[in-house]
């Protein structure tokens, strides 16, 4: 008995299967803008799209944490507000010897700082914006990115810290309230 297969290459199938696959793909947390889905991976303290201070982020994550132990907020998307420390902006065009591109954000409340790494294809545009804003260092900014943990050996002890990796071109903006 010969098995009869279905033709899955017709235009009718493409109209049904492609949209279904796209919905499944988006539902699994994959987006055309990166591998992190904002809606599913957003930290609880940012759930209603609230931008939080660095101090509030550290409180919620329990940072600094124990060395070698992953914090619950690692791998999650965070929305952070603060100011850029323009003395700590490291872009490849100005610092070609440095193996990364990043800038330092400081908390308005003086409760900490956070390294923000720029690993996207949009780094040139992001740093161009940062340079344009440097004339007003008091102006707050907002960043959106994925939290990553790292171990920090300090004076014979080790603590686990956090850094933020930007999720795309629009991940750094001026705070519209300022």
RAMO-V602715 format. One record per pair of residues at least 4 apart in sequence whose ideal C-beta (glycine too) atoms are under 6 Angstrom apart, sorted by sequence separation. I is the first residue (numbers start at 0). J is the second residue. D is the distance in Angstrom with one decimal. If there is no record, write none. Layout:
I/J/D ; I/J/D
This chain:
12/16/5.4 ; 13/17/5.4 ; 16/20/5.9 ; 36/40/5.7 ; 37/41/5.9 ; 41/45/5.1 ; 45/49/5.6 ; 51/55/4.2 ; 64/68/5.9 ; 69/73/5.2 ; 91/95/5.9 ; 106/110/4.7 ; 121/125/5.7 ; 166/170/5.1 ; 7/12/5.2 ; 24/29/5.1 ; 35/40/5.5 ; 41/46/5.8 ; 51/56/5.5 ; 57/62/4.3 ; 89/94/4.9 ; 106/111/5.0 ; 117/122/4.7 ; 152/157/4.8 ; 165/170/4.1 ; 30/36/5.6 ; 64/70/4.7 ; 44/51/5.4 ; 105/112/4.8 ; 150/157/5.6 ; 151/158/5.3 ; 28/36/3.9 ; 89/97/5.2 ; 117/125/5.4 ; 91/100/5.6 ; 103/112/5.5 ; 104/113/4.8 ; 150/159/5.7 ; 151/160/5.0 ; 60/70/5.2 ; 90/100/5.5 ; 28/39/5.2 ; 104/115/5.5 ; 148/159/5.3 ; 149/160/5.7 ; 60/72/4.0 ; 89/101/5.4 ; 101/114/5.4 ; 102/115/5.4 ; 148/161/5.9 ; 88/102/4.4 ; 101/115/6.0 ; 44/59/4.8 ; 101/116/4.6 ; 146/161/5.4 ; 147/162/5.4 ; 87/103/3.7 ; 100/117/4.5 ; 146/163/6.0 ; 147/164/5.8 ; 83/102/5.7 ; 84/103/4.3 ; 144/163/4.1 ; 145/164/5.1 ; 144/164/5.2 ; 84/105/5.2 ; 144/165/4.5 ; 100/122/5.4 ; 144/166/5.3 ; 81/104/4.3 ; 82/105/5.4 ; 143/166/5.7 ; 81/105/5.7 ; 81/106/5.3 ; 144/170/5.8 ; 115/142/5.7 ; 143/170/4.6 ; 50/78/4.5 ; 53/81/5.5 ; 142/170/5.9 ; 142/171/5.3 ; 42/72/5.8 ; 50/80/4.1 ; 141/172/5.2 ; 45/77/6.0 ; 42/75/5.0 ; 45/78/4.3 ; 140/173/5.8 ; 141/174/5.5 ; 40/75/5.2 ; 41/76/5.1 ; 42/77/5.2 ; 139/174/4.0 ; 40/76/4.6 ; 90/126/4.4 ; 139/177/5.2 ; 37/76/5.6 ; 138/177/5.4 ; 35/76/5.6 ; 124/168/5.7 ; 116/162/5.9 ; 118/164/5.7 ; 119/165/6.0 ; 125/171/5.6 ; 121/168/3.6 ; 85/133/4.7 ; 114/162/4.5 ; 115/163/4.8 ; 116/164/4.8 ; 117/165/5.4 ; 119/167/5.7 ; 113/163/5.8 ; 85/136/5.5 ; 54/106/5.1 ; 53/106/4.0 ; 52/106/5.2 ; 54/108/5.4 ; 57/111/5.6 ; 52/108/5.8 ; 54/110/3.0 ; 54/111/5.5 ; 82/139/5.7 ; 83/140/5.8 ; 53/111/4.5 ; 80/139/5.8 ; 53/113/5.0 ; 80/141/5.1 ; 79/142/5.1 ; 78/143/5.5 ; 76/145/5.7 ; 77/146/5.3 ; 75/146/5.7 ; 73/146/5.6 ; 72/146/5.3 ; 73/148/4.5 ; 70/148/5.6 ; 69/148/6.0 ; 66/150/4.9 ; 50/141/5.0 ; 66/157/3.4 ; 66/158/6.0 ; 66/159/5.5 ; 63/158/3.9 ; 64/159/3.9 ; 63/159/5.9 ; 63/160/5.4 ; 62/161/5.2 ; 35/145/5.4 ; 35/166/5.9 ; 33/166/5.2 ; 33/167/5.9 ; 32/167/5.4
